[in-house]
Amino acid sequence: MIVTFISQCEKKAIPRTRRVLDAFADRIGDNTWQTVITEEGLIAVKKLLRKTVTKSTAVSCHWIRGRRRSELLWVVGNRNKFNAQGIVPVNSTQKEVFMDVMTMKAKKDEFYANTQLQPLAEHSFAIGYLAQQLFKKVVDNDEYENLSKVAFLAGCLHDLGKLDPHFQDWVKKAKQSDDIDDGQHIEKGKFSFDKHPRHNEISLLIFNLLEQQCNSLNNRQKESIQHILYWHHAKPYRQNDDFIGSYKAYEYLIKNINTEQFSILVKNGTHILRRINGIAQHFNEIDLIEKHLPWNDEDLTTLIENFEYSFKSRNFPEFKSYASTDSTDVLTGKTQTNAHHNLLRACVISTDRLISKLSAQDLMDYIAEKRLDELLDDQEILSDLAEHLKNIVHKFPNSERTQKQNQVAQELADLRDIAVLAGPAGCGKTKIALEWARLKDAKKIIWVCPRVQVCQGIFEELTQDYLPDAKVEILTGEFKYINENGKIKNEPAPFSGDVVVTTIDQILGSIVSHTNVNSLLPFMDAHVVFDEYHEYIGMEIFNLLFAELIANKNMRKRYEKNTLLVSATPHYYYLGNILNVHGFVAQRFEIQSPLIEPNLRRNLGKWST
């Protein structure tokens, strides 16, 4: 293809980008380059530019499709230097900024989200907006539009509890050198969270108090919002924990800050929400808050009375909602609900961490210039794995066995849903899986194994027989290294390889812990191979959590589930009735008897507390 690069870089970014572009293209002007290049070469250019990207970087790439037509492929850096078609503006105007100029000194009448002094309204909007964009990106399925709205609303609401006067007093003080800002205010002196609700509990309390005004949200959406508000932080340890629900959090809160201050806190919450709504409409004409959260505090006494009546006996949302008495149909529905909560929570927490790293001024700039989407650019997978997968074809003779393997891989790739590959040992399941990944245009493969020994075998097979020059990573509790061009490097960044061979527990950490929750997102983006998945069926708890992972991948649109289940002994009842997977392999055989049910029922009760 013929491409043109246009640089609108400033300051130190000019020589850095020129060195990269000069190495790949001919300079045809002071700020313009042109060349004939392959898709792999274009990926390499983008990778190199992204390595040194700063606020001063702005490079666009255009594909020359004909004498009168070109197509913008991508922009690295400041998108504000180009319009939607990648055209450079030649005139400028002085635009009015809707926020006050930021200073590094806390203002008395402002509410802050963290010690970076990010204003709470801007911080909350940014997380809500990016959480929705991230959810749409990893799911890529219009069927889940209602859940994408939940990601936005929950992101906007998740930190309302930071209106707590104790939090604002702490965050406005000068940050001490030994402070560790983990999103909660730090316990020092006489203050203790043993008798005071944390900000996620207060956020849920405010939502529960005002949710009766949310007439346009259905019960499933409200349930999901409540789950995210409460579980976007890990449950704290308290010596004598009687924080069992929003009403108990309310009792402790009014005891500590009195009823009058609580009324002020709720009113501040509605004011912050209106401010977030103003930012949303300015940023991208988003009216979700106006439609779904029309909160007002005009009759606060009645709201509190209704809250006390409705929530006195209700507990906080459960992390996993399973019960030992669930039938198969109910179990499948709860698996899907938990999977939805897993992904929504991952999107909100990941964007929270992303936004919280910014300075207050940078955050305001991103919002004012409508450039928040740039923060998700790092989520994009850039890889030359496709070239390595193509090379596998030349490693084997064009025998009848190879042709049969290729035929099976094509049938798997043509399936609209999650694919199932069944075959005895020695039939070439690894080769078929790699050919399936090539046909599906995989940029990243996560190869999930039930045991470390299986990981080691797959890693050795991939690096020696199939992908000797690709970046193949092994990631287990014991082994963490990557093979790149025949050289072993220890302790790489997790999930940085083109192919990541890992154990199921490394993936499950994304749905059972707070720390590793963001690893669910690369799992959703990647092509995933579950090797010997039948071993999870008889494993306590694992059979349910594995079903949640499959439910997450099933959220992607048809023909792009990008998931392959591999086994010599597949369990078809579990596939059809628990995982809701109906691949062509399962239809060739008789359905097995429901041997899975006793194992599942025996262990469901462990998640009900």
C-alpha positions, 0 to 999 in steps of 0.5 A: 500500500502507498501511505503518506505520513503528516507530522504536526509535532512540536518541540522535542517531538519533532526530531524524535518522530523524524528519525522514525519516519525517515527510516521507513519513508521518503521525506517529500516536504518539511512535515510530510513523508510518503512510501510503499509499505506492507501492513507489518511495516506500518505496524512497526512504524506505529509501534516506534512512534508510540514508544516516544509519544508525548503531548507534543506528538501528532502524526497522522497516517493516510492510505492513498487509495487513488488519485483523488481519494485517501483514507485516514488510518490512524493518528499517534499523539494529539488528535486535536491537531487534525480533524476527523478526516486527518486534515490539518486546520489552517485557521484557529480561534480562541475558544471559551474553556468551561472550567476554571483554571486549575491551581495546585492549591486546594480550594475551600468550596471545591470537592476533590477526588484524590490527592492529585486534586482532581475535581470530583466532577471531572474525575467522575465524568472521565471515568464514566466516559472511558469505562463506557468506551472501554466496555464497548471496545472489548465487547464490540456488540450492540446487544449490550448497549444497556450494559454500556450505559451502566458502565457510564452511570456507575463510573460517574457515581462510584466516587460520590462517597468522597463527599464525606466531610472526613475525606475532604478534610484529609484530601485537602491537607498537604500530602505527607511523604509517608501517605499511601493513596489507595483511593481511600482516606488514610486512617491516622490518629483516632479515626478508624473505619471500624466505626465509619463507612468507606467511600464505596459504601457511602456511594452505594448509600447515596444511590440507594437513597435516591434510586427511587427517582431512577424510573427509566432504569430497569432492575437489572441495571440498578442491580449492576450499578449497586454491585459496581459501586460497592465492589469497586474496592475490596471489602475491608477487614473490620474487627467487629464488622456489622456493616451489613448493608446501606442502612447500617452504613447510614446509621454509622455515618449520621452518628459521626457527622450528624443528620444535618451534615448528612443532608448537606452531603446528599445535596452536594451529591445532587449538585455534583451530578448536575455538574457532571451532566453539564460536562457530559453535554459539553464534551460529547452531548451525552444526556444519559445522566439527565435521562436516567439519574434525574435526582433532586433533593427537594423532599429529602425527609420523605426520601430518607423515610422511604430509604429507612423502610426499604433498606433496613433489612437489605444487605450489601450486594454479594460478590458472587450470587450462587446458591446450592439449590439453584437449578441448571437454568437458574445457575446459567442465568446467575453465571451470566449476571456474574460475568456481566458484573465482572466485566463492568467492574473491570472497566470502571476500576481500570479507567479509575486507575488510568485517570487517577495517574493524571495531574489535575491540569492534564485531566482538565486539558483532556476534557476541555480538548475532548481527547479522553479517547487517547487514553485508551490507545494503549489498550490497542493490540499491536503485533506481528503475530499474523506473520509468524502464524503464516509461516507455520504453513511452510513447516509441514508437508502438504499431506492428507493429514495436513489437509484434514487439519486445515479443513477442521481449522476452517470449520472451526473458524467459520462458526459464529459462536465459541468453537469446540475442538475434540480429538484424541492425543496425537491428532494435531490439536495444537497445530489446528488451534494455531491455524484457527488463530491464523484464520481468525486474524489473531493479534494475541493468543492467550493459551490457558492450561489447567496445570503448570506441567501442561503449560511447560509442554505447550510452551516447549512445543510452540517455541521449538516447533511452531513459533520459534521467532515470536514472543511466546510468554509463560506465566504461572505462579512459578514460571515467568519468562518470555522467549523472543527470537530464541532468547529467554528474558525473565520477569516480563510484564504480564501478558506482554507476549504475542502468545501467553501460555498461562494457567487458569488461576492466573486468569481467574484472578481477574474475576475473584480479586481486586488487584488483578481485575484489569487483566480481564480486559486483555483476556477479552481482546485476545484469541483464547485457547482453553486446553484440556478444559474438561479438567475444570468440570470436576474441580470445586468452584473452578467449574463455575468461575470457568463458566463465567469466563466463557460467558464473558467471551460469549458477550462478543458479537457473532463470529468474533467470540475468538474462543476455542475449547480443546479437549480429547474428552469433552463433556457435552452436557456441561458444554450445552447446559452450563456454558451454553456452547453449541459448536459443531463438534458437540452436535456430532455426538450424543449428549452425556449424562448430567454427571456435572450437577452433583459436583456443582451443587455440592460447592455452590454454597461457598459463594453464597456468603 
